[in-house]
């Protein structure tokens, strides 16, 4: 199910593509993030690979990038039969929502400040407070 954001000019853009643009995510990173956003489970590399129909070896780099960007978390999970710990990956939806709204606010403020400076450098007076 696609969830879209409606832009002022009428364009409707998938929310995951907007998130991908905000954080400079590759298609592979975005696919993994989307999968983890849509599930309530914590998944192993093997489970992610199976669900996305990709090789396990192609998951390590994108998942680490998502972790570094604060979008995905990992933890060790012990499986009872083997008593062996394995890493599982997940999205904390509350933390992600908080991060996205905070980062969007940062982008808005940064844009307003930079655009205001740009206009002033062009000799255009601006009377509105953008913040």
C-alpha beads as a LAMMPS data file, in Angstrom:
LAMMPS data file: protein, C-alpha beads

131 atoms
130 bonds

1 atom types
1 bond types

-500.0 500.0 xlo xhi
-500.0 500.0 ylo yhi
-500.0 500.0 zlo zhi

Masses

1 110.0

Atoms # bond

1 1 1 0.000 0.000 0.000
2 1 1 1.480 3.318 -1.043
3 1 1 1.155 6.310 1.208
4 1 1 1.649 9.575 -0.578
5 1 1 2.437 13.122 0.402
6 1 1 0.580 15.775 -1.546
7 1 1 2.808 18.672 -2.601
8 1 1 1.514 22.241 -3.085
9 1 1 1.682 21.897 -6.883
10 1 1 -0.590 18.842 -6.777
11 1 1 2.074 16.147 -7.166
12 1 1 1.597 13.067 -5.055
13 1 1 4.876 11.453 -3.972
14 1 1 5.337 8.161 -2.132
15 1 1 6.381 8.857 1.452
16 1 1 9.240 6.350 1.236
17 1 1 10.720 8.203 -1.748
18 1 1 10.601 11.454 0.238
19 1 1 12.423 9.741 3.115
20 1 1 14.923 8.332 0.619
21 1 1 15.576 11.811 -0.762
22 1 1 15.942 13.340 2.719
23 1 1 18.660 10.899 3.709
24 1 1 20.264 10.211 0.322
25 1 1 19.269 6.551 0.348
26 1 1 19.985 4.178 -2.492
27 1 1 17.232 1.947 -3.839
28 1 1 18.657 -0.991 -1.892
29 1 1 18.729 0.976 1.371
30 1 1 15.222 2.262 0.747
31 1 1 13.886 -1.242 0.050
32 1 1 15.330 -2.549 3.315
33 1 1 14.028 0.444 5.268
34 1 1 10.578 0.069 3.709
35 1 1 10.468 -3.625 4.604
36 1 1 11.460 -2.926 8.201
37 1 1 8.964 -0.049 8.438
38 1 1 6.133 -2.295 7.255
39 1 1 6.815 -5.192 9.617
40 1 1 6.354 -5.396 13.350
41 1 1 9.049 -8.047 13.599
42 1 1 12.769 -7.832 14.150
43 1 1 14.388 -9.528 11.170
44 1 1 17.690 -11.309 10.607
45 1 1 19.777 -10.746 7.491
46 1 1 18.502 -14.084 6.195
47 1 1 14.864 -13.040 6.669
48 1 1 15.437 -9.666 5.011
49 1 1 17.174 -11.335 2.067
50 1 1 14.367 -13.855 1.653
51 1 1 11.584 -11.254 1.838
52 1 1 13.336 -8.960 -0.662
53 1 1 14.520 -11.843 -2.846
54 1 1 18.142 -10.661 -2.777
55 1 1 21.453 -12.229 -1.754
56 1 1 22.376 -12.070 1.921
57 1 1 25.758 -10.639 0.951
58 1 1 24.086 -7.542 -0.486
59 1 1 22.442 -6.588 2.816
60 1 1 25.364 -5.798 5.123
61 1 1 26.449 -2.470 3.614
62 1 1 22.978 -0.924 3.171
63 1 1 21.822 -2.034 6.629
64 1 1 24.933 -0.487 8.225
65 1 1 24.292 2.776 6.380
66 1 1 20.708 2.800 7.678
67 1 1 22.010 2.182 11.208
68 1 1 24.608 4.968 10.852
69 1 1 21.860 7.369 9.736
70 1 1 19.764 6.487 12.790
71 1 1 16.929 4.962 10.772
72 1 1 17.379 1.296 11.730
73 1 1 18.459 -0.400 14.949
74 1 1 20.072 -3.746 15.663
75 1 1 20.187 -6.006 18.661
76 1 1 21.285 -9.507 19.529
77 1 1 18.575 -12.113 19.829
78 1 1 19.223 -15.491 21.409
79 1 1 17.465 -18.443 19.840
80 1 1 16.544 -21.086 22.445
81 1 1 17.400 -24.242 20.523
82 1 1 20.905 -23.222 19.531
83 1 1 21.658 -20.803 22.387
84 1 1 23.329 -18.791 19.684
85 1 1 22.947 -15.031 19.465
86 1 1 22.124 -13.514 16.096
87 1 1 21.686 -9.926 15.059
88 1 1 18.194 -8.740 14.247
89 1 1 17.276 -5.434 12.640
90 1 1 14.224 -3.270 13.144
91 1 1 12.713 0.189 12.926
92 1 1 11.519 1.816 16.128
93 1 1 8.494 3.564 14.657
94 1 1 8.216 6.134 17.460
95 1 1 11.886 7.086 17.203
96 1 1 11.659 7.201 13.410
97 1 1 8.630 9.506 13.540
98 1 1 10.434 11.775 15.988
99 1 1 13.596 11.787 13.850
100 1 1 11.693 12.518 10.641
101 1 1 9.716 15.408 12.112
102 1 1 12.835 16.870 13.760
103 1 1 14.848 16.565 10.549
104 1 1 12.031 18.070 8.457
105 1 1 11.907 21.013 10.865
106 1 1 15.689 21.385 10.510
107 1 1 15.394 21.316 6.704
108 1 1 12.613 23.922 6.795
109 1 1 14.630 26.255 9.020
110 1 1 17.828 25.719 7.059
111 1 1 16.057 26.409 3.774
112 1 1 14.394 29.555 5.130
113 1 1 17.695 30.897 6.450
114 1 1 19.663 30.102 3.301
115 1 1 16.979 31.411 0.955
116 1 1 16.668 34.584 3.019
117 1 1 20.454 35.093 2.749
118 1 1 20.279 34.389 -0.975
119 1 1 17.619 37.069 -1.447
120 1 1 19.556 39.579 0.637
121 1 1 22.704 38.883 -1.394
122 1 1 20.685 39.683 -4.521
123 1 1 19.587 42.973 -2.957
124 1 1 16.012 41.838 -2.403
125 1 1 14.553 42.979 0.901
126 1 1 12.478 40.447 2.750
127 1 1 10.029 41.573 5.393
128 1 1 8.601 38.211 6.454
129 1 1 10.107 36.161 9.221
130 1 1 10.552 32.720 7.648
131 1 1 11.009 30.834 10.926

Bonds

1 1 1 2
2 1 2 3
3 1 3 4
4 1 4 5
5 1 5 6
6 1 6 7
7 1 7 8
8 1 8 9
9 1 9 10
10 1 10 11
11 1 11 12
12 1 12 13
13 1 13 14
14 1 14 15
15 1 15 16
16 1 16 17
17 1 17 18
18 1 18 19
19 1 19 20
20 1 20 21
21 1 21 22
22 1 22 23
23 1 23 24
24 1 24 25
25 1 25 26
26 1 26 27
27 1 27 28
28 1 28 29
29 1 29 30
30 1 30 31
31 1 31 32
32 1 32 33
33 1 33 34
34 1 34 35
35 1 35 36
36 1 36 37
37 1 37 38
38 1 38 39
39 1 39 40
40 1 40 41
41 1 41 42
42 1 42 43
43 1 43 44
44 1 44 45
45 1 45 46
46 1 46 47
47 1 47 48
48 1 48 49
49 1 49 50
50 1 50 51
51 1 51 52
52 1 52 53
53 1 53 54
54 1 54 55
55 1 55 56
56 1 56 57
57 1 57 58
58 1 58 59
59 1 59 60
60 1 60 61
61 1 61 62
62 1 62 63
63 1 63 64
64 1 64 65
65 1 65 66
66 1 66 67
67 1 67 68
68 1 68 69
69 1 69 70
70 1 70 71
71 1 71 72
72 1 72 73
73 1 73 74
74 1 74 75
75 1 75 76
76 1 76 77
77 1 77 78
78 1 78 79
79 1 79 80
80 1 80 81
81 1 81 82
82 1 82 83
83 1 83 84
84 1 84 85
85 1 85 86
86 1 86 87
87 1 87 88
88 1 88 89
89 1 89 90
90 1 90 91
91 1 91 92
92 1 92 93
93 1 93 94
94 1 94 95
95 1 95 96
96 1 96 97
97 1 97 98
98 1 98 99
99 1 99 100
100 1 100 101
101 1 101 102
102 1 102 103
103 1 103 104
104 1 104 105
105 1 105 106
106 1 106 107
107 1 107 108
108 1 108 109
109 1 109 110
110 1 110 111
111 1 111 112
112 1 112 113
113 1 113 114
114 1 114 115
115 1 115 116
116 1 116 117
117 1 117 118
118 1 118 119
119 1 119 120
120 1 120 121
121 1 121 122
122 1 122 123
123 1 123 124
124 1 124 125
125 1 125 126
126 1 126 127
127 1 127 128
128 1 128 129
129 1 129 130
130 1 130 131
